[in-house]
C-alpha cells in the first residue's frame, strides 16, 4: 500500500483524471470545502458568543439571587392584605446561622443623593454596603481600594465612587484618593474609584460603609435588599425558595403569598442562556457534519461517473496485469486526495472568515463575538472525520471498478 502511495505513476494518473474534468473536480471540491467551512465558522461564532457571555459576567458570582420585600397579597394571622414588609439586619443574622450552604450574604441599602465636589455636582446612587459585596460583584479598581471591615466598625465617612462619577466631579487626570466630596451635607473621603462591569445593577454610584449609611440616613435596623450567593454545589433555585419561606415565617406572611418578597435568580437566567449555547453548538455540529456528508457523497457520485467514463482505460490496465486491489487503491486514493484538498481549503477559508469576524465584531468592551476561535483538536477531529468519510465513500466506485471485466471493457465504445 505504501509503495503504491509513493509511485509516481499513481499520482500522474490522479492528476490526469482531475485535469481532464476540471469543472467537475472544482464543483466537487467546493461541495466538500463548503461543509467544513460552515462547520469551522459556526463553531468559531458559537465560541465567540460564549466568550462574550463570560466577559459580560466577568467576576460576578453567578450562583446568586437577589431578594427584597414588597407588600403582602393575602391577610395572615390578623394582619391585613397589602401590609408593607421590611427586611432587617436580624434577618441576615438568622439566615447566616440557618443556611450553611450560603457562601456570601450581602445586605444592602440604597438611595439617591447629590454629590458635590467644589463647584461641580451631580445626582447619583448612594449605596450602603459591606466589604462582602466586592466578593459577590468584583470591582475593577482604577484607584485606591474598596470598603473594609475597619470602615464598617468605625462608621467611617469614606466613599468608593464609579469612574463616571469621578469624571463628572474631578478634573481630567486629577488624583482622587484622599480628596473629599459632600454627600447629604457630610464630607466623605474618597478611598477608591472603580470601573463598572458589564453587569451593573447600581448605575453610577458611590459606595459608603453600611453602618455609616444607617446612621446618616436614620435607617435603624432596616435593609432594602440582599444578595445571596450559594456554594458551588448548591441548588440555587431551592435555596431561593427556602430563604423566602424562612423570611415569610419571620415576618408572619402567608406561606402561599407570592407577592410579599420579590426576587431575581441570576443562576436561573444564566442556565437558560447556557442551555441556548449548548443547543446552538449541537445544531452547529449537526449542520456542519450533515454538510460534510453531503459533500463527500458528491465526491462518490463524481467518482462513479469517472469510473464509468474510464471503463476502457480500466479494461486495458486489467488486461496488462493490474490486480483488482490496485484498481481499488487508485480510485480510493483519488477520493481521499480530493477530500483532503477540499478539507484544507475549507479550514483555511474558515479561519480567514473568523479573523474578519474578530476584526469587525470582536473588538471593544461591547464585542458581540469575542475571540471567535476553534480549538485545534476539534479541527483535527473534523478533518479526520472528513478523510474517513472520503475513504469510505471512495470504496463504492472502487468496488464498481473492480467488477469491470477486461474483455467487456475493451469492447466499450
N, C-alpha and C positions, 0 to 999 in steps of 0.2 A: 504493500500500500504506500509506504513512504517513498519507495523507489519511483512509484508511479507519480507521486506528487512533484518530484524533482526532475521529471522527464520533460525536456524542452518541447518535445512533440505534443505532449498533452496540452501544454499552455498555448502552443501555436494553434491547435485545433479549437480550444476555447475562444481564443482571440478571434479566429476566423469566423466562428459561429456568431459571436457578439457583433463583429464588424459587418457581417453580411446582413443582419437585421437591426440596424441602428435604431430606427424609430421604435420598433417593438421592444428592444432592450431598454431604451430610455424610459418608455412608459412603464415597463415592469419595475425598473429601479425606483421610479418616482412613487409607485404604489407602496413599496416596502418602506422607502425613505419617509413617506408621509406618516406611516404608522408609528415609527419610533420617534419621529419629530414631534408628533402630537403628544406621545407619552412623556417625553422629556419636558416639553413646555408646560403641560398640565401639572406634572409632578412639581416642577420648579415654582409654578404660580401658587400651588397649594402650600408649599413650604413658605413662600413669601407671605401669604395670608397668615399662616401660623406664627411666623416671626413677628409680624405686625401686631398680632393679638397679644403675644407675650410682651412685646415692647410697651403696649398700652398699659398693661397691668404692672409691669416693672416689678418693684419690690413690695407691692401691695399684698397683704395676707389674704389670699383669695378664698381660703376656707373660713369665711366670715359672714356675719349677718348684722344688720343694724336694727335697733328696736327703739320705739318711742311710744309715749302714752297719748291716748286720744279721749274720746267720750264713750261712755257705755251705751250699748244698744238695747240692753234689757235691764229691768229692775231686778235687784237681788238683795236679800237679807235686809229689807227695809229701806234700801237706797233706791232713789228714783232713776228712771231711764234718763240718759243724757248727762249723767254726772261726769265731771272732768276728773280724770285720773292723773296723779302726779308721781313720777318716778323720783326716788330719793337715793342718797348715798347708802342708806341702810339696805336697800335692795341689792346694791352692788356687793356689800359685805356678805349677805346671805347667799347670793349666787356663787360667790367665790368659795364659800365653805361647803356648799351643797354639791357643786359640779366640779369634780377633779379633772374632768376631760376638757375643761376650758383652759386654753393656753394663755390668751390675753383677754382682759376685760377693761375697756376704756370708757368711763363715764364722761359726758361732755355737756358743756353749756355754750350757748351762742347768742349773740345779739348784734345789732348794727350800731355803729357809732362813728363820729367824726374823729379822724386822726389829724393832728396839727403839727407841722414842723416849720417853725419860723413863720414866713408869710404864705406858706403852701398848706393846703388841707385837702381832705377827701373823705368820702364816706365808705367805710369798709366793714367787713365782718370781724367781730371780736370773739375769739374762741377761748373758753376756759378749759384747759386740758392738763392731763398728767403726762409725764415722760413716756408712758407706755404707748401713747399714740404714735410715736416715732418707730415703734416696733411693728405696729399694725399697718401704718401708712408711712413708709420710709420717706424722709425728706432729703432731697438733694441740696445740701447747704452750699451756698456761694460764699458766705462769710459767717464766721463765728460758730455757734453751737445751738443745739435745741435745749428745751427746758430740762432741768434735772431735779432730783429729789430735794436738794437744798432750796431750790426756788419754791417748791411746794411747802416745805417745812417752815420757811422763813416768811411766807406770804410776800415774796419779792415783787417789786414793781419793775418787772422786766418783760420784754416782748420779742418774739421772733416774727418777722414780717416777710411777706411774699416779695418776689422780685418786682412785680408791678407796683406794689405799694412803695418799695424803695425808689423805683424810677420816677414815681409821681411826686414824692416828697423830698428827695435828695438831688443834689446837683450831680451831673454826669461824672463818674469815677470818684465821687466823694466816698470816703471810707465811713461806713455807718456804725461800726461796732463802738459802743461806749457813748454814742450820742443819744439825745433824749427827744422823745415825741410826747405830745399831750393827748391823752385819751380820757374823755369824760372829766376834764379839768384836773387830771392827775398826770404827773410826769412819769414816763416809763423809759427805762434804759434799754436800748437796742442791743441784744446779745447774739442775734443771728438773722441771716437773710437766706431764704430758701427759694429754689426754683420749683414751681408747681409741676407735678407729674401729669401724665396723660389722663389719669383719673383724679379729679379734684372736686370733692364734694363741698369744699368750703369757699370756693371762689377766691377773690383777692382778700386775704385775711391777715390778722395779727393774732398770734397765739400768746396768751398770758397764762401764768400758773392758775390751776383750777381753784385753789384756795383764795388767791387774790381776787379772782372773778366773783366768788361767793361773797367776799367781804365788800367789794366795791359796788356791786350791783344788788346787794342785800338779798341774795338768793337763798340764804339759810342752808337747808339740807337738800334742796331740790336739784334735780338734773334735768336736762332737756331730752337727751337720748343717750344711747350707749352703743359701742361697737364690741361685738363678741367674736373672738376667733377660737375655733376648736383645734384640738391637737390633730395631727395628720391623719390618724386612723379613725377619727370621729365622723359619724354620720351627721353632717351639719344640719340637715333638714329635721332630723329627730331632735337634735339639741335645741334648735329653734322652738319646736313645739313644746318641749319640756320646760324651757325657760319661760315661755308665755304662760303655761299652766301654773308654774310657781308664782309668777307675778300676779296672776288672777287670784290665787289663794291669798297672797299677801295684801292685796288691795280690795278684797271682798267683791270680786267681779264674777258673774256667772261663767262657769267653765265653757259654756256654749256661745258666749259672747265673742264674736269675731271682729268686733269693731273697737274694742277698748284699747287694744295695743296694735300699733302698726309695725310692719317690719319689711325689710328688703334683704333677700338672701342672695348675696353675691355669688356664692358657690353654685347655687341653682342656675343662675344666669350663665355662668361660665361653663357648666356642664352641658347646657343646651348648645352653646356655640362650639364646644369641643366635639359634641356629637355631630354637628353640622360639618366640621372639618374632617372627622373620621369618615362620614358618608361621602364627602367630596373626594377624599383620597381613594376610597373603594371605587367610586364611579370613574375616577381618573384611570385607575389600573384596568378597569373593565373596558372602557372605551379604547384605551391605548393598546391593550393586548388584542382586543377584537379587530382593531385596525391593522395590527401586525399580522394577525392570522389571515385577514382578507388579502393583504399584500403578498404574503407568502403563497397563498393559493393562486394568486395571479401568476407568480413565477412557475408554479406547477403547470398551469394551463399553457403558458407560453412554451415551456419545455415539451409538453405533449405535442404541441403543434410543430415544434422544431424537430422532434423525433420523427414525426410523420413526413416532414419535408426532407429529412436526411435518410429516408429509408434505403435509397440506393447506395448512399455512402456507407451506411452501417452494413449492408449486404456485402459490399466489396471488402470491408475490414474483416468481416466474419470469414469470407472466402479466403482471405490472405492469412488466416490463422488466429485472429483476435478471439479471445475467450469471452464468454458471457460476462464474467466478473469484470473484465477490462472495459467492456461496453458500459456496464452498470456504473463503474467508478467514474468514467468520463462524464456521464450525464449528471450524477450526484455532485461531482466536483464543480461542474458548471453552475448548478443550483446554489451551492454553498458560496461560490465566487460572487455571483450576482447579489446574494443576500448580504454578504459581508460588505461589499462596496456600498450597497444601499444603506445598511445599518450605520456605517461610519459616517457617511454623508448626513444622515438624519441626525446623528448625535452632534455633529459639528454645527449644522444649521440651528438645531435646538439650542445649543449653547450660545450662539450668536444672538438669537431672539431673547433669551433670558438676560444676556448682558444689556441689550437695548431696554428691556423692561426695567431692569435695575437702574439704568441711567435716567429714564424718564419718570418712573413711578416709585422707585425705591430709595429716594434721597429725601433728607429733611425729617423733622420730628413727626410730621403727619403722613409719612410714607404709607401708601396703600398696600404695596407688596415689598416688604423689606427683605433684602438679600435673597431673591428667589433663586435657589440653587437645588441641585440634585446630588445626593451622595454618590461617590464613585462606585461603591459596591452595588448600589441599585442600578446604575448604568451598566455595570458589567453583567448583572443578572439579566437585565432586559436584552443585552447584546447576545448572551449565551442562549437565552430563550429563542431569539431570532435565528441564530445559527442552527440550533437544534431543529426548529421548525423547517428551516430551509433544507436541512439534510433529509428529514423525514418526507417532506413533500417531493423532494427530488427522487425518492425511491420509486414513486409511482411511474413517471416516464421512463426511469431506468429499467424497471421491470418490463414495461411495454417494449423497450428497445431490445431486450434480450429474447423476447418472444418472436422477433422477426427472423424468418428462415432465409438463409443466404440466397437460395435459388429463386424464391419468390421476390426477394428484394431486388435481385438483379433484373428481373422481368419488369419491375416498376418503372413506369414512364412518368 
